[in-house]
Amino acid sequence: MTTRDDAPPPRRDPWELPDVSDLVIGVLGGTGDQGRGLAYRLARAGQQVIIGSRSADRARAAAEELGHGVQGEENAACASRSDVVIVAVPWDGHARTLTALRTELAGKLVVDCVNPLGFDKRGAYPIVPEEGSAAQQAAALLPDSRVTAAFHHLSAVLLQNPEIERIDTDVMVLGEDRDDCATVQAVAQLIPGMRGVFAGRLRNAHQVEALVANLISVNRRYKAHAGIRLTNI
């Protein structure tokens, strides 16, 4: 017989997300298109944002262009000063960048949005890292960090366009800890029109990353900036 003391806790509303307004968000690769776009949107929503680059001068110049209080730092300082760190570096520099920042990223909530892709005359195609995905590679390289995966399917063009008020799309969030995922979902929902959706554990990150190759084909064919919208939730 189940008593009140040993009854399972009530199931939490999956759309109940934490307040993240006081978190400092760092963006590694913040001088690239995707990183700049995410930094701009989050800062425009009122969040404190620091962009990182291998060059502090380059990061500060990009931060000044973005405005909205964005700050620029060398990568290590960006990682150290931030509570949540979004990894938006090119795939070919992914492992090198994270390995160099292992100490600064220890204890941090890391959000990997890198898509391992190759390109040839037939278009984009997914690459399968030895670890299974970019996110799993990040988790292997950062054993003292809390690694999640998100923000893969966003158009850098839309993110950086100041005339666009809303970006109506879903952000699929993957990770091992539900509370960490909820935090990343809440960060995504700072941007008007976006919805953060829990999409499984990191072992399922490959197909999420790989889907970007399909989106590139869609966007080229239809001259669009398509994203992802999940139905019936």
Secondary structure, 3 states (H helix, E strand, C coil): CCCCCCCCCCCCCCCCCCCCCCCEEEEECCCCHHHHHHHHHHHHCCCEEEEEECCHHHHHHHHHHHCCCCEEEEHHHHHHHCCEEEECCCHHHHHHHHHHCCCCCCCCEEEECCCCEEEECCEEEECCCCCCCHHHHHHHHCCCCEEEECCCCCCHHHHHCCCCCCCCEEEEEEECCHHHHHHHHHHHCCCCCEEEEECCCHHHHHHHHHHHHHHHHHHHHHCCCCCCCCCCC
